[in-house]
Amino acid sequence: MMAANNLPREVDAEQIFGMAEKEMEYRVEFFNKLTHTCFNKCVEKKYKEGELYMGENTCIDRCVSKYQQVTNIIGQMLANGGRPM
């Protein structure tokens, strides 16, 4: 029987905490990889100004969007047993 919050009753607080911890680790790793990838791709190595210029901003916007799209597609494929959608 499922509890009101749709979790089996045998799932205890420790398991829930463990799942939340893994999710947080995943999100931190995702953010770090995204930041590293898009920064290296889009930001000039020689800093000229303290602010990003328009081309860098545009590149970062596109890079983040594509990175998230690809990550979502891969997640969906893994959830579907590796079958493309």
C-alpha positions in Angstrom: 0.0 0.0 0.0 1.2 3.5 -0.8 1.3 6.3 1.7 -0.3 9.6 1.0 2.9 11.1 -0.4 3.3 8.2 -2.9 6.2 6.6 -1.1 6.1 3.0 0.1 5.7 2.8 3.9 8.9 0.9 4.3 11.0 3.8 3.0 12.4 5.4 6.1 13.9 8.8 6.8 17.4 7.6 6.3 16.6 6.3 2.8 14.9 9.6 1.9 17.9 11.5 3.2 20.2 9.3 1.1 18.2 9.9 -2.0 18.2 13.7 -1.4 21.9 13.6 -0.8 22.5 11.8 -4.1 20.3 14.2 -5.9 22.2 17.1 -4.5 25.5 15.5 -5.5 24.2 15.1 -9.0 23.1 18.7 -9.2 26.4 20.0 -8.0 28.3 17.8 -10.5 25.9 18.9 -13.3 26.5 22.6 -12.4 30.2 22.2 -12.2 30.5 20.4 -15.5 28.1 22.9 -17.2 30.1 25.9 -15.8 33.4 24.4 -16.8 32.3 23.4 -20.3 30.5 26.7 -21.2 33.2 28.9 -19.6 36.0 27.2 -21.5 34.0 27.4 -24.8 32.6 30.9 -24.6 34.9 33.2 -22.5 38.1 34.6 -23.9 41.2 33.5 -22.1 42.5 37.1 -21.9 40.2 39.2 -19.8 39.7 42.6 -21.3 36.9 43.8 -19.1 35.2 42.9 -15.8 31.9 42.1 -17.6 31.1 39.6 -20.3 30.6 41.1 -23.7 27.5 40.4 -25.9 29.1 37.6 -27.9 30.2 35.8 -24.7 26.7 36.2 -23.1 25.0 34.8 -26.2 27.4 31.9 -26.4 26.9 31.1 -22.7 23.1 31.3 -23.1 23.2 28.9 -26.1 25.7 26.6 -24.4 23.7 26.2 -21.2 20.5 25.6 -23.2 22.0 22.9 -25.3 23.8 21.3 -22.4 20.4 21.1 -20.5 18.6 19.8 -23.6 21.2 17.0 -24.2 21.2 16.1 -20.5 17.4 15.8 -20.5 17.4 13.7 -23.7 20.0 11.3 -22.2 18.0 11.1 -19.0 14.8 10.2 -20.9 16.7 7.7 -23.0 18.1 6.0 -19.9 14.6 6.0 -18.3 13.3 4.3 -21.5 15.9 1.6 -21.5 18.2 3.4 -24.0 15.5 3.7 -26.7 15.4 7.1 -28.5 12.2 9.0 -28.1 
